Amino acid sequence: MPPPIPKSRFQTETVDGVLVVSLLDAEIVDDFTLNAVRDALNGLVADRNPARMVLNLAKVRKFSTEFLANLLGLKSRLKKVKGSMKICCVAPYLMEAVRILHLERELDVHPEEQAAVDAF
């Protein structure tokens, strides 16, 4: 049975002046979920224009490489509005995919949320 679909795709909070966005989907692999998460994050960036954002992936247990491409696109959109993004709490087995694709620096990945916040 697939995991339940969350009502919202993420929760937000501000920590030390940084917008922390915690994704709620456990699996981001099918087209519906990929598009919904992408659109929700792009909408958040358009609405809030955050200067500093941390994307917390602690609840994500499975994602596709297309999701990583979406994150690169999100980072690019933030950069256009003078914002920046860091990612945290990527499960070790998912982090392996990030490393294989040589994206750990491009995506600015940190092991814990506070480390990502402190990196600004």
Phi and psi restraints in degrees (range 20) as a CNS / XPLOR table:
assign (resid 1 and name C) (resid 2 and name N)
       (resid 2 and name CA) (resid 2 and name C) 1.0 -68.8 20.0 2
assign (resid 2 and name N) (resid 2 and name CA)
       (resid 2 and name C) (resid 3 and name N) 1.0 156.0 20.0 2
assign (resid 2 and name C) (resid 3 and name N)
       (resid 3 and name CA) (resid 3 and name C) 1.0 -65.4 20.0 2
assign (resid 3 and name N) (resid 3 and name CA)
       (resid 3 and name C) (resid 4 and name N) 1.0 152.7 20.0 2
assign (resid 3 and name C) (resid 4 and name N)
       (resid 4 and name CA) (resid 4 and name C) 1.0 -63.6 20.0 2
assign (resid 4 and name N) (resid 4 and name CA)
       (resid 4 and name C) (resid 5 and name N) 1.0 147.3 20.0 2
assign (resid 4 and name C) (resid 5 and name N)
       (resid 5 and name CA) (resid 5 and name C) 1.0 -84.5 20.0 2
assign (resid 5 and name N) (resid 5 and name CA)
       (resid 5 and name C) (resid 6 and name N) 1.0 124.0 20.0 2
assign (resid 5 and name C) (resid 6 and name N)
       (resid 6 and name CA) (resid 6 and name C) 1.0 -69.0 20.0 2
assign (resid 6 and name N) (resid 6 and name CA)
       (resid 6 and name C) (resid 7 and name N) 1.0 149.7 20.0 2
assign (resid 6 and name C) (resid 7 and name N)
       (resid 7 and name CA) (resid 7 and name C) 1.0 -62.8 20.0 2
assign (resid 7 and name N) (resid 7 and name CA)
       (resid 7 and name C) (resid 8 and name N) 1.0 -41.5 20.0 2
assign (resid 7 and name C) (resid 8 and name N)
       (resid 8 and name CA) (resid 8 and name C) 1.0 -113.4 20.0 2
assign (resid 8 and name N) (resid 8 and name CA)
       (resid 8 and name C) (resid 9 and name N) 1.0 150.3 20.0 2
assign (resid 8 and name C) (resid 9 and name N)
       (resid 9 and name CA) (resid 9 and name C) 1.0 -80.6 20.0 2
assign (resid 9 and name N) (resid 9 and name CA)
       (resid 9 and name C) (resid 10 and name N) 1.0 -18.0 20.0 2
assign (resid 9 and name C) (resid 10 and name N)
       (resid 10 and name CA) (resid 10 and name C) 1.0 -157.3 20.0 2
assign (resid 10 and name N) (resid 10 and name CA)
       (resid 10 and name C) (resid 11 and name N) 1.0 165.8 20.0 2
assign (resid 10 and name C) (resid 11 and name N)
       (resid 11 and name CA) (resid 11 and name C) 1.0 -117.6 20.0 2
assign (resid 11 and name N) (resid 11 and name CA)
       (resid 11 and name C) (resid 12 and name N) 1.0 147.2 20.0 2
assign (resid 11 and name C) (resid 12 and name N)
       (resid 12 and name CA) (resid 12 and name C) 1.0 -123.8 20.0 2
assign (resid 12 and name N) (resid 12 and name CA)
       (resid 12 and name C) (resid 13 and name N) 1.0 151.4 20.0 2
assign (resid 12 and name C) (resid 13 and name N)
       (resid 13 and name CA) (resid 13 and name C) 1.0 -154.3 20.0 2
assign (resid 13 and name N) (resid 13 and name CA)
       (resid 13 and name C) (resid 14 and name N) 1.0 160.0 20.0 2
assign (resid 13 and name C) (resid 14 and name N)
       (resid 14 and name CA) (resid 14 and name C) 1.0 -107.8 20.0 2
assign (resid 14 and name N) (resid 14 and name CA)
       (resid 14 and name C) (resid 15 and name N) 1.0 125.3 20.0 2
assign (resid 14 and name C) (resid 15 and name N)
       (resid 15 and name CA) (resid 15 and name C) 1.0 -123.7 20.0 2
assign (resid 15 and name N) (resid 15 and name CA)
       (resid 15 and name C) (resid 16 and name N) 1.0 116.8 20.0 2
assign (resid 15 and name C) (resid 16 and name N)
       (resid 16 and name CA) (resid 16 and name C) 1.0 51.8 20.0 2
assign (resid 16 and name N) (resid 16 and name CA)
       (resid 16 and name C) (resid 17 and name N) 1.0 40.2 20.0 2
assign (resid 16 and name C) (resid 17 and name N)
       (resid 17 and name CA) (resid 17 and name C) 1.0 79.5 20.0 2
assign (resid 17 and name N) (resid 17 and name CA)
       (resid 17 and name C) (resid 18 and name N) 1.0 6.6 20.0 2
assign (resid 17 and name C) (resid 18 and name N)
       (resid 18 and name CA) (resid 18 and name C) 1.0 -110.1 20.0 2
assign (resid 18 and name N) (resid 18 and name CA)
       (resid 18 and name C) (resid 19 and name N) 1.0 132.7 20.0 2
assign (resid 18 and name C) (resid 19 and name N)
       (resid 19 and name CA) (resid 19 and name C) 1.0 -76.5 20.0 2
assign (resid 19 and name N) (resid 19 and name CA)
       (resid 19 and name C) (resid 20 and name N) 1.0 117.3 20.0 2
assign (resid 19 and name C) (resid 20 and name N)
       (resid 20 and name CA) (resid 20 and name C) 1.0 -104.0 20.0 2
assign (resid 20 and name N) (resid 20 and name CA)
       (resid 20 and name C) (resid 21 and name N) 1.0 122.5 20.0 2
assign (resid 20 and name C) (resid 21 and name N)
       (resid 21 and name CA) (resid 21 and name C) 1.0 -114.2 20.0 2
assign (resid 21 and name N) (resid 21 and name CA)
       (resid 21 and name C) (resid 22 and name N) 1.0 115.3 20.0 2
assign (resid 21 and name C) (resid 22 and name N)
       (resid 22 and name CA) (resid 22 and name C) 1.0 -103.0 20.0 2
assign (resid 22 and name N) (resid 22 and name CA)
       (resid 22 and name C) (resid 23 and name N) 1.0 116.4 20.0 2
assign (resid 22 and name C) (resid 23 and name N)
       (resid 23 and name CA) (resid 23 and name C) 1.0 -71.2 20.0 2
assign (resid 23 and name N) (resid 23 and name CA)
       (resid 23 and name C) (resid 24 and name N) 1.0 144.3 20.0 2
assign (resid 23 and name C) (resid 24 and name N)
       (resid 24 and name CA) (resid 24 and name C) 1.0 -107.8 20.0 2
assign (resid 24 and name N) (resid 24 and name CA)
       (resid 24 and name C) (resid 25 and name N) 1.0 -16.1 20.0 2
assign (resid 24 and name C) (resid 25 and name N)
       (resid 25 and name CA) (resid 25 and name C) 1.0 -73.4 20.0 2
assign (resid 25 and name N) (resid 25 and name CA)
       (resid 25 and name C) (resid 26 and name N) 1.0 132.7 20.0 2
assign (resid 25 and name C) (resid 26 and name N)
       (resid 26 and name CA) (resid 26 and name C) 1.0 -79.0 20.0 2
assign (resid 26 and name N) (resid 26 and name CA)
       (resid 26 and name C) (resid 27 and name N) 1.0 -31.6 20.0 2
assign (resid 26 and name C) (resid 27 and name N)
       (resid 27 and name CA) (resid 27 and name C) 1.0 -128.7 20.0 2
assign (resid 27 and name N) (resid 27 and name CA)
       (resid 27 and name C) (resid 28 and name N) 1.0 126.6 20.0 2
assign (resid 27 and name C) (resid 28 and name N)
       (resid 28 and name CA) (resid 28 and name C) 1.0 -124.1 20.0 2
assign (resid 28 and name N) (resid 28 and name CA)
       (resid 28 and name C) (resid 29 and name N) 1.0 77.2 20.0 2
assign (resid 28 and name C) (resid 29 and name N)
       (resid 29 and name CA) (resid 29 and name C) 1.0 -129.5 20.0 2
assign (resid 29 and name N) (resid 29 and name CA)
       (resid 29 and name C) (resid 30 and name N) 1.0 -35.3 20.0 2
assign (resid 29 and name C) (resid 30 and name N)
       (resid 30 and name CA) (resid 30 and name C) 1.0 -84.8 20.0 2
assign (resid 30 and name N) (resid 30 and name CA)
       (resid 30 and name C) (resid 31 and name N) 1.0 159.6 20.0 2
assign (resid 30 and name C) (resid 31 and name N)
       (resid 31 and name CA) (resid 31 and name C) 1.0 -57.8 20.0 2
assign (resid 31 and name N) (resid 31 and name CA)
       (resid 31 and name C) (resid 32 and name N) 1.0 -41.6 20.0 2
assign (resid 31 and name C) (resid 32 and name N)
       (resid 32 and name CA) (resid 32 and name C) 1.0 -59.7 20.0 2
assign (resid 32 and name N) (resid 32 and name CA)
       (resid 32 and name C) (resid 33 and name N) 1.0 -50.3 20.0 2
assign (resid 32 and name C) (resid 33 and name N)
       (resid 33 and name CA) (resid 33 and name C) 1.0 -67.8 20.0 2
assign (resid 33 and name N) (resid 33 and name CA)
       (resid 33 and name C) (resid 34 and name N) 1.0 -43.4 20.0 2
assign (resid 33 and name C) (resid 34 and name N)
       (resid 34 and name CA) (resid 34 and name C) 1.0 -55.5 20.0 2
assign (resid 34 and name N) (resid 34 and name CA)
       (resid 34 and name C) (resid 35 and name N) 1.0 -48.7 20.0 2
assign (resid 34 and name C) (resid 35 and name N)
       (resid 35 and name CA) (resid 35 and name C) 1.0 -66.4 20.0 2
assign (resid 35 and name N) (resid 35 and name CA)
       (resid 35 and name C) (resid 36 and name N) 1.0 -40.5 20.0 2
assign (resid 35 and name C) (resid 36 and name N)
       (resid 36 and name CA) (resid 36 and name C) 1.0 -65.2 20.0 2
assign (resid 36 and name N) (resid 36 and name CA)
       (resid 36 and name C) (resid 37 and name N) 1.0 -44.0 20.0 2
assign (resid 36 and name C) (resid 37 and name N)
       (resid 37 and name CA) (resid 37 and name C) 1.0 -66.1 20.0 2
assign (resid 37 and name N) (resid 37 and name CA)
       (resid 37 and name C) (resid 38 and name N) 1.0 -45.7 20.0 2
assign (resid 37 and name C) (resid 38 and name N)
       (resid 38 and name CA) (resid 38 and name C) 1.0 -58.0 20.0 2
assign (resid 38 and name N) (resid 38 and name CA)
       (resid 38 and name C) (resid 39 and name N) 1.0 -49.5 20.0 2
assign (resid 38 and name C) (resid 39 and name N)
       (resid 39 and name CA) (resid 39 and name C) 1.0 -64.2 20.0 2
assign (resid 39 and name N) (resid 39 and name CA)
       (resid 39 and name C) (resid 40 and name N) 1.0 -40.2 20.0 2
assign (resid 39 and name C) (resid 40 and name N)
       (resid 40 and name CA) (resid 40 and name C) 1.0 -64.1 20.0 2
assign (resid 40 and name N) (resid 40 and name CA)
       (resid 40 and name C) (resid 41 and name N) 1.0 -43.9 20.0 2
assign (resid 40 and name C) (resid 41 and name N)
       (resid 41 and name CA) (resid 41 and name C) 1.0 -67.6 20.0 2
assign (resid 41 and name N) (resid 41 and name CA)
       (resid 41 and name C) (resid 42 and name N) 1.0 -41.4 20.0 2
assign (resid 41 and name C) (resid 42 and name N)
       (resid 42 and name CA) (resid 42 and name C) 1.0 -63.5 20.0 2
assign (resid 42 and name N) (resid 42 and name CA)
       (resid 42 and name C) (resid 43 and name N) 1.0 -39.1 20.0 2
assign (resid 42 and name C) (resid 43 and name N)
       (resid 43 and name CA) (resid 43 and name C) 1.0 -63.6 20.0 2
assign (resid 43 and name N) (resid 43 and name CA)
       (resid 43 and name C) (resid 44 and name N) 1.0 -40.8 20.0 2
assign (resid 43 and name C) (resid 44 and name N)
       (resid 44 and name CA) (resid 44 and name C) 1.0 -60.5 20.0 2
assign (resid 44 and name N) (resid 44 and name CA)
       (resid 44 and name C) (resid 45 and name N) 1.0 -45.9 20.0 2
assign (resid 44 and name C) (resid 45 and name N)
       (resid 45 and name CA) (resid 45 and name C) 1.0 -63.8 20.0 2
assign (resid 45 and name N) (resid 45 and name CA)
       (resid 45 and name C) (resid 46 and name N) 1.0 -42.5 20.0 2
assign (resid 45 and name C) (resid 46 and name N)
       (resid 46 and name CA) (resid 46 and name C) 1.0 -64.2 20.0 2
assign (resid 46 and name N) (resid 46 and name CA)
       (resid 46 and name C) (resid 47 and name N) 1.0 -39.5 20.0 2
assign (resid 46 and name C) (resid 47 and name N)
       (resid 47 and name CA) (resid 47 and name C) 1.0 -75.9 20.0 2
assign (resid 47 and name N) (resid 47 and name CA)
       (resid 47 and name C) (resid 48 and name N) 1.0 -42.5 20.0 2
assign (resid 47 and name C) (resid 48 and name N)
       (resid 48 and name CA) (resid 48 and name C) 1.0 -100.1 20.0 2
assign (resid 48 and name N) (resid 48 and name CA)
       (resid 48 and name C) (resid 49 and name N) 1.0 -23.4 20.0 2
assign (resid 48 and name C) (resid 49 and name N)
       (resid 49 and name CA) (resid 49 and name C) 1.0 50.8 20.0 2
assign (resid 49 and name N) (resid 49 and name CA)
       (resid 49 and name C) (resid 50 and name N) 1.0 52.6 20.0 2
assign (resid 49 and name C) (resid 50 and name N)
       (resid 50 and name CA) (resid 50 and name C) 1.0 -69.1 20.0 2
assign (resid 50 and name N) (resid 50 and name CA)
       (resid 50 and name C) (resid 51 and name N) 1.0 136.8 20.0 2
assign (resid 50 and name C) (resid 51 and name N)
       (resid 51 and name CA) (resid 51 and name C) 1.0 -76.9 20.0 2
assign (resid 51 and name N) (resid 51 and name CA)
       (resid 51 and name C) (resid 52 and name N) 1.0 -34.2 20.0 2
assign (resid 51 and name C) (resid 52 and name N)
       (resid 52 and name CA) (resid 52 and name C) 1.0 -136.7 20.0 2
assign (resid 52 and name N) (resid 52 and name CA)
       (resid 52 and name C) (resid 53 and name N) 1.0 126.4 20.0 2
assign (resid 52 and name C) (resid 53 and name N)
       (resid 53 and name CA) (resid 53 and name C) 1.0 -138.2 20.0 2
assign (resid 53 and name N) (resid 53 and name CA)
       (resid 53 and name C) (resid 54 and name N) 1.0 137.8 20.0 2
assign (resid 53 and name C) (resid 54 and name N)
       (resid 54 and name CA) (resid 54 and name C) 1.0 -115.6 20.0 2
assign (resid 54 and name N) (resid 54 and name CA)
       (resid 54 and name C) (resid 55 and name N) 1.0 129.8 20.0 2
assign (resid 54 and name C) (resid 55 and name N)
       (resid 55 and name CA) (resid 55 and name C) 1.0 -103.6 20.0 2
assign (resid 55 and name N) (resid 55 and name CA)
       (resid 55 and name C) (resid 56 and name N) 1.0 112.7 20.0 2
assign (resid 55 and name C) (resid 56 and name N)
       (resid 56 and name CA) (resid 56 and name C) 1.0 -94.2 20.0 2
assign (resid 56 and name N) (resid 56 and name CA)
       (resid 56 and name C) (resid 57 and name N) 1.0 119.6 20.0 2
assign (resid 56 and name C) (resid 57 and name N)
       (resid 57 and name CA) (resid 57 and name C) 1.0 -105.7 20.0 2
assign (resid 57 and name N) (resid 57 and name CA)
       (resid 57 and name C) (resid 58 and name N) 1.0 23.3 20.0 2
assign (resid 57 and name C) (resid 58 and name N)
       (resid 58 and name CA) (resid 58 and name C) 1.0 -57.5 20.0 2
assign (resid 58 and name N) (resid 58 and name CA)
       (resid 58 and name C) (resid 59 and name N) 1.0 -33.9 20.0 2
assign (resid 58 and name C) (resid 59 and name N)
       (resid 59 and name CA) (resid 59 and name C) 1.0 -88.5 20.0 2
assign (resid 59 and name N) (resid 59 and name CA)
       (resid 59 and name C) (resid 60 and name N) 1.0 -8.6 20.0 2
assign (resid 59 and name C) (resid 60 and name N)
       (resid 60 and name CA) (resid 60 and name C) 1.0 -80.3 20.0 2
assign (resid 60 and name N) (resid 60 and name CA)
       (resid 60 and name C) (resid 61 and name N) 1.0 124.0 20.0 2
assign (resid 60 and name C) (resid 61 and name N)
       (resid 61 and name CA) (resid 61 and name C) 1.0 -109.3 20.0 2
assign (resid 61 and name N) (resid 61 and name CA)
       (resid 61 and name C) (resid 62 and name N) 1.0 -15.7 20.0 2
assign (resid 61 and name C) (resid 62 and name N)
       (resid 62 and name CA) (resid 62 and name C) 1.0 -155.7 20.0 2
assign (resid 62 and name N) (resid 62 and name CA)
       (resid 62 and name C) (resid 63 and name N) 1.0 132.7 20.0 2
assign (resid 62 and name C) (resid 63 and name N)
       (resid 63 and name CA) (resid 63 and name C) 1.0 -145.2 20.0 2
assign (resid 63 and name N) (resid 63 and name CA)
       (resid 63 and name C) (resid 64 and name N) 1.0 160.8 20.0 2
assign (resid 63 and name C) (resid 64 and name N)
       (resid 64 and name CA) (resid 64 and name C) 1.0 -96.5 20.0 2
assign (resid 64 and name N) (resid 64 and name CA)
       (resid 64 and name C) (resid 65 and name N) 1.0 165.8 20.0 2
assign (resid 64 and name C) (resid 65 and name N)
       (resid 65 and name CA) (resid 65 and name C) 1.0 -65.9 20.0 2
assign (resid 65 and name N) (resid 65 and name CA)
       (resid 65 and name C) (resid 66 and name N) 1.0 -25.4 20.0 2
assign (resid 65 and name C) (resid 66 and name N)
       (resid 66 and name CA) (resid 66 and name C) 1.0 -63.0 20.0 2
assign (resid 66 and name N) (resid 66 and name CA)
       (resid 66 and name C) (resid 67 and name N) 1.0 -33.8 20.0 2
assign (resid 66 and name C) (resid 67 and name N)
       (resid 67 and name CA) (resid 67 and name C) 1.0 -61.7 20.0 2
assign (resid 67 and name N) (resid 67 and name CA)
       (resid 67 and name C) (resid 68 and name N) 1.0 -41.4 20.0 2
assign (resid 67 and name C) (resid 68 and name N)
       (resid 68 and name CA) (resid 68 and name C) 1.0 -62.4 20.0 2
assign (resid 68 and name N) (resid 68 and name CA)
       (resid 68 and name C) (resid 69 and name N) 1.0 -39.6 20.0 2
assign (resid 68 and name C) (resid 69 and name N)
       (resid 69 and name CA) (resid 69 and name C) 1.0 -62.7 20.0 2
assign (resid 69 and name N) (resid 69 and name CA)
       (resid 69 and name C) (resid 70 and name N) 1.0 -39.4 20.0 2
assign (resid 69 and name C) (resid 70 and name N)
       (resid 70 and name CA) (resid 70 and name C) 1.0 -62.5 20.0 2
assign (resid 70 and name N) (resid 70 and name CA)
       (resid 70 and name C) (resid 71 and name N) 1.0 -37.9 20.0 2
assign (resid 70 and name C) (resid 71 and name N)
       (resid 71 and name CA) (resid 71 and name C) 1.0 -65.6 20.0 2
assign (resid 71 and name N) (resid 71 and name CA)
       (resid 71 and name C) (resid 72 and name N) 1.0 -38.8 20.0 2
assign (resid 71 and name C) (resid 72 and name N)
       (resid 72 and name CA) (resid 72 and name C) 1.0 -63.5 20.0 2
assign (resid 72 and name N) (resid 72 and name CA)
       (resid 72 and name C) (resid 73 and name N) 1.0 -39.5 20.0 2
assign (resid 72 and name C) (resid 73 and name N)
       (resid 73 and name CA) (resid 73 and name C) 1.0 -64.6 20.0 2
assign (resid 73 and name N) (resid 73 and name CA)
       (resid 73 and name C) (resid 74 and name N) 1.0 -40.5 20.0 2
assign (resid 73 and name C) (resid 74 and name N)
       (resid 74 and name CA) (resid 74 and name C) 1.0 -63.4 20.0 2
assign (resid 74 and name N) (resid 74 and name CA)
       (resid 74 and name C) (resid 75 and name N) 1.0 -43.0 20.0 2
assign (resid 74 and name C) (resid 75 and name N)
       (resid 75 and name CA) (resid 75 and name C) 1.0 -60.2 20.0 2
assign (resid 75 and name N) (resid 75 and name CA)
       (resid 75 and name C) (resid 76 and name N) 1.0 -41.4 20.0 2
assign (resid 75 and name C) (resid 76 and name N)
       (resid 76 and name CA) (resid 76 and name C) 1.0 -63.1 20.0 2
assign (resid 76 and name N) (resid 76 and name CA)
       (resid 76 and name C) (resid 77 and name N) 1.0 -42.5 20.0 2
assign (resid 76 and name C) (resid 77 and name N)
       (resid 77 and name CA) (resid 77 and name C) 1.0 -64.0 20.0 2
assign (resid 77 and name N) (resid 77 and name CA)
       (resid 77 and name C) (resid 78 and name N) 1.0 -39.8 20.0 2
assign (resid 77 and name C) (resid 78 and name N)
       (resid 78 and name CA) (resid 78 and name C) 1.0 -63.6 20.0 2
assign (resid 78 and name N) (resid 78 and name CA)
       (resid 78 and name C) (resid 79 and name N) 1.0 -41.7 20.0 2
assign (resid 78 and name C) (resid 79 and name N)
       (resid 79 and name CA) (resid 79 and name C) 1.0 -61.1 20.0 2
assign (resid 79 and name N) (resid 79 and name CA)
       (resid 79 and name C) (resid 80 and name N) 1.0 -36.7 20.0 2
assign (resid 79 and name C) (resid 80 and name N)
       (resid 80 and name CA) (resid 80 and name C) 1.0 -64.0 20.0 2
assign (resid 80 and name N) (resid 80 and name CA)
       (resid 80 and name C) (resid 81 and name N) 1.0 -26.7 20.0 2
assign (resid 80 and name C) (resid 81 and name N)
       (resid 81 and name CA) (resid 81 and name C) 1.0 -106.1 20.0 2
assign (resid 81 and name N) (resid 81 and name CA)
       (resid 81 and name C) (resid 82 and name N) 1.0 24.2 20.0 2
assign (resid 81 and name C) (resid 82 and name N)
       (resid 82 and name CA) (resid 82 and name C) 1.0 65.3 20.0 2
assign (resid 82 and name N) (resid 82 and name CA)
       (resid 82 and name C) (resid 83 and name N) 1.0 28.9 20.0 2
assign (resid 82 and name C) (resid 83 and name N)
       (resid 83 and name CA) (resid 83 and name C) 1.0 -107.1 20.0 2
assign (resid 83 and name N) (resid 83 and name CA)
       (resid 83 and name C) (resid 84 and name N) 1.0 171.3 20.0 2
assign (resid 83 and name C) (resid 84 and name N)
       (resid 84 and name CA) (resid 84 and name C) 1.0 -144.4 20.0 2
assign (resid 84 and name N) (resid 84 and name CA)
       (resid 84 and name C) (resid 85 and name N) 1.0 159.8 20.0 2
assign (resid 84 and name C) (resid 85 and name N)
       (resid 85 and name CA) (resid 85 and name C) 1.0 -136.9 20.0 2
assign (resid 85 and name N) (resid 85 and name CA)
       (resid 85 and name C) (resid 86 and name N) 1.0 143.9 20.0 2
assign (resid 85 and name C) (resid 86 and name N)
       (resid 86 and name CA) (resid 86 and name C) 1.0 -127.5 20.0 2
assign (resid 86 and name N) (resid 86 and name CA)
       (resid 86 and name C) (resid 87 and name N) 1.0 157.5 20.0 2
assign (resid 86 and name C) (resid 87 and name N)
       (resid 87 and name CA) (resid 87 and name C) 1.0 -121.5 20.0 2
assign (resid 87 and name N) (resid 87 and name CA)
       (resid 87 and name C) (resid 88 and name N) 1.0 145.2 20.0 2
assign (resid 87 and name C) (resid 88 and name N)
       (resid 88 and name CA) (resid 88 and name C) 1.0 -141.8 20.0 2
assign (resid 88 and name N) (resid 88 and name CA)
       (resid 88 and name C) (resid 89 and name N) 1.0 166.7 20.0 2
assign (resid 88 and name C) (resid 89 and name N)
       (resid 89 and name CA) (resid 89 and name C) 1.0 60.5 20.0 2
assign (resid 89 and name N) (resid 89 and name CA)
       (resid 89 and name C) (resid 90 and name N) 1.0 41.0 20.0 2
assign (resid 89 and name C) (resid 90 and name N)
       (resid 90 and name CA) (resid 90 and name C) 1.0 -81.7 20.0 2
assign (resid 90 and name N) (resid 90 and name CA)
       (resid 90 and name C) (resid 91 and name N) 1.0 127.8 20.0 2
assign (resid 90 and name C) (resid 91 and name N)
       (resid 91 and name CA) (resid 91 and name C) 1.0 -55.9 20.0 2
assign (resid 91 and name N) (resid 91 and name CA)
       (resid 91 and name C) (resid 92 and name N) 1.0 142.2 20.0 2
assign (resid 91 and name C) (resid 92 and name N)
       (resid 92 and name CA) (resid 92 and name C) 1.0 -54.0 20.0 2
assign (resid 92 and name N) (resid 92 and name CA)
       (resid 92 and name C) (resid 93 and name N) 1.0 -40.8 20.0 2
assign (resid 92 and name C) (resid 93 and name N)
       (resid 93 and name CA) (resid 93 and name C) 1.0 -71.6 20.0 2
assign (resid 93 and name N) (resid 93 and name CA)
       (resid 93 and name C) (resid 94 and name N) 1.0 -24.7 20.0 2
assign (resid 93 and name C) (resid 94 and name N)
       (resid 94 and name CA) (resid 94 and name C) 1.0 -80.8 20.0 2
assign (resid 94 and name N) (resid 94 and name CA)
       (resid 94 and name C) (resid 95 and name N) 1.0 -32.6 20.0 2
assign (resid 94 and name C) (resid 95 and name N)
       (resid 95 and name CA) (resid 95 and name C) 1.0 -62.5 20.0 2
assign (resid 95 and name N) (resid 95 and name CA)
       (resid 95 and name C) (resid 96 and name N) 1.0 -29.5 20.0 2
assign (resid 95 and name C) (resid 96 and name N)
       (resid 96 and name CA) (resid 96 and name C) 1.0 -60.3 20.0 2
assign (resid 96 and name N) (resid 96 and name CA)
       (resid 96 and name C) (resid 97 and name N) 1.0 -40.0 20.0 2
assign (resid 96 and name C) (resid 97 and name N)
       (resid 97 and name CA) (resid 97 and name C) 1.0 -64.5 20.0 2
assign (resid 97 and name N) (resid 97 and name CA)
       (resid 97 and name C) (resid 98 and name N) 1.0 -39.7 20.0 2
assign (resid 97 and name C) (resid 98 and name N)
       (resid 98 and name CA) (resid 98 and name C) 1.0 -62.0 20.0 2
assign (resid 98 and name N) (resid 98 and name CA)
       (resid 98 and name C) (resid 99 and name N) 1.0 -42.8 20.0 2
assign (resid 98 and name C) (resid 99 and name N)
       (resid 99 and name CA) (resid 99 and name C) 1.0 -66.8 20.0 2
assign (resid 99 and name N) (resid 99 and name CA)
       (resid 99 and name C) (resid 100 and name N) 1.0 -43.6 20.0 2
assign (resid 99 and name C) (resid 100 and name N)
       (resid 100 and name CA) (resid 100 and name C) 1.0 -58.6 20.0 2
assign (resid 100 and name N) (resid 100 and name CA)
       (resid 100 and name C) (resid 101 and name N) 1.0 -37.1 20.0 2
assign (resid 100 and name C) (resid 101 and name N)
       (resid 101 and name CA) (resid 101 and name C) 1.0 -86.9 20.0 2
assign (resid 101 and name N) (resid 101 and name CA)
       (resid 101 and name C) (resid 102 and name N) 1.0 2.5 20.0 2
assign (resid 101 and name C) (resid 102 and name N)
       (resid 102 and name CA) (resid 102 and name C) 1.0 57.7 20.0 2
assign (resid 102 and name N) (resid 102 and name CA)
       (resid 102 and name C) (resid 103 and name N) 1.0 44.2 20.0 2
assign (resid 102 and name C) (resid 103 and name N)
       (resid 103 and name CA) (resid 103 and name C) 1.0 -109.5 20.0 2
assign (resid 103 and name N) (resid 103 and name CA)
       (resid 103 and name C) (resid 104 and name N) 1.0 0.9 20.0 2
assign (resid 103 and name C) (resid 104 and name N)
       (resid 104 and name CA) (resid 104 and name C) 1.0 -61.9 20.0 2
assign (resid 104 and name N) (resid 104 and name CA)
       (resid 104 and name C) (resid 105 and name N) 1.0 -36.0 20.0 2
assign (resid 104 and name C) (resid 105 and name N)
       (resid 105 and name CA) (resid 105 and name C) 1.0 -78.9 20.0 2
assign (resid 105 and name N) (resid 105 and name CA)
       (resid 105 and name C) (resid 106 and name N) 1.0 -42.6 20.0 2
assign (resid 105 and name C) (resid 106 and name N)
       (resid 106 and name CA) (resid 106 and name C) 1.0 -60.1 20.0 2
assign (resid 106 and name N) (resid 106 and name CA)
       (resid 106 and name C) (resid 107 and name N) 1.0 -39.1 20.0 2
assign (resid 106 and name C) (resid 107 and name N)
       (resid 107 and name CA) (resid 107 and name C) 1.0 -90.7 20.0 2
assign (resid 107 and name N) (resid 107 and name CA)
       (resid 107 and name C) (resid 108 and name N) 1.0 -7.2 20.0 2
assign (resid 107 and name C) (resid 108 and name N)
       (resid 108 and name CA) (resid 108 and name C) 1.0 52.5 20.0 2
assign (resid 108 and name N) (resid 108 and name CA)
       (resid 108 and name C) (resid 109 and name N) 1.0 66.8 20.0 2
assign (resid 108 and name C) (resid 109 and name N)
       (resid 109 and name CA) (resid 109 and name C) 1.0 -89.7 20.0 2
assign (resid 109 and name N) (resid 109 and name CA)
       (resid 109 and name C) (resid 110 and name N) 1.0 136.3 20.0 2
assign (resid 109 and name C) (resid 110 and name N)
       (resid 110 and name CA) (resid 110 and name C) 1.0 -126.4 20.0 2
assign (resid 110 and name N) (resid 110 and name CA)
       (resid 110 and name C) (resid 111 and name N) 1.0 149.3 20.0 2
assign (resid 110 and name C) (resid 111 and name N)
       (resid 111 and name CA) (resid 111 and name C) 1.0 -69.5 20.0 2
assign (resid 111 and name N) (resid 111 and name CA)
       (resid 111 and name C) (resid 112 and name N) 1.0 -31.8 20.0 2
assign (resid 111 and name C) (resid 112 and name N)
       (resid 112 and name CA) (resid 112 and name C) 1.0 -133.8 20.0 2
assign (resid 112 and name N) (resid 112 and name CA)
       (resid 112 and name C) (resid 113 and name N) 1.0 156.3 20.0 2
assign (resid 112 and name C) (resid 113 and name N)
       (resid 113 and name CA) (resid 113 and name C) 1.0 -59.8 20.0 2
assign (resid 113 and name N) (resid 113 and name CA)
       (resid 113 and name C) (resid 114 and name N) 1.0 -47.5 20.0 2
assign (resid 113 and name C) (resid 114 and name N)
       (resid 114 and name CA) (resid 114 and name C) 1.0 -64.1 20.0 2
assign (resid 114 and name N) (resid 114 and name CA)
       (resid 114 and name C) (resid 115 and name N) 1.0 -34.1 20.0 2
assign (resid 114 and name C) (resid 115 and name N)
       (resid 115 and name CA) (resid 115 and name C) 1.0 -63.3 20.0 2
assign (resid 115 and name N) (resid 115 and name CA)
       (resid 115 and name C) (resid 116 and name N) 1.0 -38.6 20.0 2
assign (resid 115 and name C) (resid 116 and name N)
       (resid 116 and name CA) (resid 116 and name C) 1.0 -67.6 20.0 2
assign (resid 116 and name N) (resid 116 and name CA)
       (resid 116 and name C) (resid 117 and name N) 1.0 -43.5 20.0 2
assign (resid 116 and name C) (resid 117 and name N)
       (resid 117 and name CA) (resid 117 and name C) 1.0 -62.1 20.0 2
assign (resid 117 and name N) (resid 117 and name CA)
       (resid 117 and name C) (resid 118 and name N) 1.0 -45.4 20.0 2
assign (resid 117 and name C) (resid 118 and name N)
       (resid 118 and name CA) (resid 118 and name C) 1.0 -65.5 20.0 2
assign (resid 118 and name N) (resid 118 and name CA)
       (resid 118 and name C) (resid 119 and name N) 1.0 -22.4 20.0 2
assign (resid 118 and name C) (resid 119 and name N)
       (resid 119 and name CA) (resid 119 and name C) 1.0 -73.1 20.0 2
assign (resid 119 and name N) (resid 119 and name CA)
       (resid 119 and name C) (resid 120 and name N) 1.0 -9.5 20.0 2
